[in-house]
């Protein structure tokens, strides 16, 4: 993908996903002043009005606690594994530096959705 398209892509932008011993490895780019929040894996690519994968289809949802910098962006690997099958993956991010309260939480931005096959 040409660099110009990545710059114009919505943030966060999910560049790639792969299965690593039945765990999900995802590489993504964040916008300026964004921090990674969650990685979500669902049994359907359907998204809701907020852009997130529909919660009834979610099979795995983890808070992103530990990441690794790689040349293509930021890499995260899920702590939990998945059964073999076809899944769809998405990451979320929130703007840093804002005062978010439990009564008025900061709105999450959701990435594009990528498909993933966990082999037998």
N, C-alpha and C positions, 0 to 999 in steps of 0.2 A: 504494500500500500504506500503510495507517495506520501511524503512528510506533510504536504499541504492538507491532505484529507484528515490526518490525525489531528492537526491543529484545529480544524473546523468541527471535529467530532464532539458530541456532547460529553460532558464530564460528569461522572467518571466514564472512561471508555474501556470496556473489556476487550483486550487484544486477543487473548487465546485461553483455552481451557484444555486440560489433559487429565487422564486417569493415571494415578501413580499408586500402585498397590491398592486399588479401590478407593483411594482418597482423591479429592478434587484439587488439582493445582491450577491456579488462575493467575494470569499476568494482566495487569491493568495500569492505566494512567489516570492520575487525578488532576483536577483543575487546580489553579493556584488557590491557596488558602483553603484547601480541602483535606480532610482526614478520612481514611477508610473506616467504615463502620461494620458492615455485615457482608457475608457471602451467603447466598441463598441458592438452593438446588431444588428444582421442582420436576414433577412428572409431566408437565405440560408447558408450552411456551406462552400461554395466555397471561397477559398482564392486566392489571386493574387501572382505574382512572388516575391513580397516583404514579403509574409507571412501573410499579413493583409486580413481580410474579404473584399470581393469585394465591392467597395463603392456604386454601383448601388443597392445592396441588403440591405444596412445599413438603419435601421429604427430609431436608436438612437445612438448618439455619444456625449459623455460628457468628459470634462477634469476632471481628478480625483483631486479634491481639498481637500477633507476631508476623512481621513481613520481612522480605528480603529484597534489597535493591538489585535489579538486573538491568542489563543494557536496554531492554524494551520497556522498562517501567518498574512496577512493584509486583512481587510474586507472593502469593499466599497459598498454603496447603492446609486443607481442612484437618481437624483433629479426628473427626469421625469418618468412618468408611461407609460405602454404599453397596447395596446388592447390585449384581450385574443388571444392566438395562440401559435405556435411553433416558437422558435427563436434559434439563436446560438450566443454565447457570447465570447468575446476575450478582453484581456487587453494588453496595451503596456507599455513599460518602456524605459528610456533612461539612458545612462551612466552619472553619475554626475561628476563634476570636470573638464569637458572639456569646452573649449571656443567655443561655437556654435554661429554662426552668421546667420542673416536672409538669406544672400546669400549662406551660406554653413551650413545648419542646421544639427544637430546631427541626425544620423540614429536611428529610433525607432526599438526596438526588440519586436516582437509579441509573445504572449503566444499561447498555444494550444487552440483549440476551444471546448467549451462544449455546449450541447443542453439544452434548457430550455422551459418549457411549462408554459404559463400564463393562469391559469384557468378562467372560466367564473364566 
